[in-house]
Amino acid sequence: MSSLFSDKIDLTLPDSNIIYFPNFLKAQKADEYFETFKSTTPWQQDNIKVFGKIYAQPRLTALFGSNSKPYSYASITMQPHHFTQELLEIKQQIETKTEAIFTTCLLNLYRNGKDSNGWHADNEKELGKNPVIASITLGQERFFHLKHRTHKNLKHKLLLEHGSLLLMQGETQHYWLHQIAKTAKPISERINLTFRVIK
């Protein structure tokens, strides 16, 4: 799949509405955003509870929003900072591709191949019934894994490239889990912006 000739890729997976825009941001602009977010974001590392044990979350995060509403997941509750000018610029561009008006953005910094995000769905109740999740990748490309909750043979793997947008809509979160897996390869940093609507 050559992304240079693809403006929009519909994954056409059952029980889902997932669209990938490989060249959503121009390379130079994506470079600028990466450097800005890396150096100016108030990154934090929270502890998460997994099967009763406490671990340091294997990535750094920050929450931004327009409506001061917190976001809770995996026993963590985050309070939002005010949107920056850069986040508002990207938000506005994404909103031209969808009917959603995003209130919140969760930023993730994956520092190396050891940083990851385990199998999960973005199905917290404050996101509503069929949430729209818009995910921007900046920096190091990483594989995005999908697996169907009930049909175990339904799996998909997608390489999320620098400057790309992944849009998950409709019933996707009801039927599919996703993850960014660890890798033993020596890789550099990836910043992921996940825009969402908190009711």
C-alpha positions in Angstrom: 0.0 0.0 0.0 1.7 3.2 -1.1 0.4 6.1 0.9 1.6 8.6 -1.6 -1.3 7.8 -3.9 -3.9 7.2 -1.2 -5.9 10.1 0.3 -8.4 7.9 2.1 -8.5 4.2 3.0 -11.6 2.5 4.3 -10.7 -0.5 6.2 -14.0 -2.2 5.4 -13.9 -4.4 8.5 -17.3 -5.9 9.6 -19.1 -4.2 12.6 -17.0 -1.1 12.2 -16.5 2.3 10.5 -12.7 2.9 10.4 -11.1 5.2 7.9 -7.3 6.0 7.5 -6.0 9.2 6.0 -2.2 8.6 5.5 -1.3 12.1 4.4 -3.6 14.1 6.6 -0.9 16.6 7.6 1.8 17.8 5.4 5.2 16.4 6.4 6.8 19.8 7.4 3.8 20.8 9.4 3.7 17.4 11.1 7.4 17.8 12.0 6.7 21.2 13.5 3.7 19.9 15.6 5.8 17.0 16.9 8.6 19.3 18.2 6.0 21.7 19.7 4.0 19.0 21.5 7.1 17.2 22.7 8.7 20.3 24.3 5.6 22.2 25.6 3.1 19.5 26.7 2.9 19.0 30.5 3.5 15.2 30.2 2.6 13.0 33.2 3.0 9.3 34.0 0.1 7.9 36.0 -0.1 4.5 37.8 -2.6 2.0 36.5 -4.1 -1.0 38.2 -4.0 -4.3 36.3 -5.4 -7.4 37.9 -5.0 -5.8 41.3 -1.4 -4.7 40.8 -0.2 -1.2 40.4 2.1 -0.3 37.5 3.5 2.9 36.0 1.6 3.4 32.8 4.0 2.5 29.9 3.7 5.9 28.2 3.3 9.6 29.1 0.0 11.4 28.8 -1.7 14.8 28.9 -5.3 15.8 28.6 -6.7 18.9 26.9 -10.3 20.1 26.6 -12.7 22.9 25.9 -15.4 22.0 28.5 -13.3 21.4 31.7 -14.8 17.8 31.9 -12.4 15.1 33.3 -11.7 11.9 31.5 -11.5 8.5 33.3 -10.1 5.2 32.1 -8.3 2.2 33.7 -8.7 3.7 37.2 -7.2 7.0 36.2 -9.1 10.3 36.2 -7.4 13.1 34.3 -8.3 16.8 34.5 -7.9 18.8 31.2 -5.6 21.7 30.4 -7.0 24.4 28.0 -6.6 23.6 24.3 -3.4 25.1 22.8 -3.4 27.0 19.5 -1.8 24.0 17.8 -4.4 21.5 19.1 -7.2 23.9 18.0 -5.7 24.0 14.5 -5.6 20.2 14.2 -9.1 19.9 15.8 -10.6 22.2 13.2 -9.0 20.3 10.3 -10.3 16.9 11.6 -13.8 18.4 12.2 -14.0 19.0 8.4 -13.8 15.2 7.9 -16.5 14.3 10.4 -19.7 15.7 11.8 -18.3 15.6 15.4 -17.3 18.7 17.3 -14.5 17.4 19.6 -14.3 18.6 23.2 -11.3 16.7 24.4 -7.9 15.5 23.3 -5.8 12.8 25.1 -2.1 13.0 24.1 0.2 10.0 24.4 4.0 10.0 24.2 5.5 6.7 23.3 9.2 7.2 24.2 10.5 4.0 22.7 9.5 0.4 21.8 8.9 -0.5 25.4 6.0 2.1 25.6 2.7 0.6 24.6 -1.1 0.6 25.0 -2.7 -2.8 25.7 -5.9 -4.2 24.2 -8.8 -2.0 24.9 -11.9 -0.2 23.5 -12.6 3.5 23.8 -16.0 2.8 25.3 -16.1 4.8 28.6 -19.7 5.9 29.3 -18.8 9.6 29.1 -17.9 9.1 25.4 -21.5 8.2 24.5 -23.0 5.2 22.7 -21.1 5.3 19.3 -18.1 7.5 20.0 -16.0 9.2 17.3 -12.3 8.8 18.0 -9.9 10.7 15.8 -6.2 9.7 16.2 -3.3 11.7 14.8 0.2 10.1 14.6 3.3 12.3 14.8 6.9 11.0 14.8 7.8 7.3 14.8 5.3 5.1 12.9 3.8 2.2 14.9 1.6 -0.7 14.1 -2.0 -0.4 15.2 -3.6 -3.8 15.9 -7.3 -4.6 15.8 -9.2 -7.7 16.9 -12.9 -8.5 16.9 -14.4 -9.2 20.3 -16.4 -12.3 19.3 -15.0 -13.5 16.0 -11.5 -14.4 17.1 -10.3 -14.9 13.5 -11.0 -11.3 12.6 -7.8 -9.3 13.1 -6.2 -6.4 11.3 -2.8 -4.6 11.5 -2.2 -1.1 10.1 1.0 1.0 10.1 0.2 4.5 11.5 2.4 6.9 9.7 3.8 10.3 10.6 1.1 12.9 9.9 -1.7 10.4 9.4 -5.3 10.4 10.8 -7.2 7.3 11.9 -10.9 7.8 12.3 -13.0 5.3 14.3 -16.8 5.8 14.3 -20.1 4.1 14.5 -20.2 0.7 16.3 -16.5 0.1 16.1 -15.9 0.4 19.9 -18.7 -2.1 20.6 -17.1 -4.9 18.5 -13.4 -4.2 18.2 -10.4 -3.9 20.6 -7.2 -2.2 19.6 -3.7 -1.8 20.9 -0.2 -0.4 20.2 2.1 -3.3 21.0 5.6 -3.2 22.5 8.4 -3.8 20.0 12.0 -4.9 20.6 13.2 -2.9 17.6 15.2 0.3 18.5 12.7 3.0 17.5 12.2 6.7 18.3 9.4 8.7 19.9 5.8 8.8 18.7 3.2 11.4 19.8 -0.4 10.4 19.4 -3.3 12.9 19.6 -6.7 11.2 20.2 -9.6 13.6 19.9 -12.9 12.6 21.4 -16.3 14.0 22.5 -17.0 13.9 26.2 -20.7 14.3 26.8 
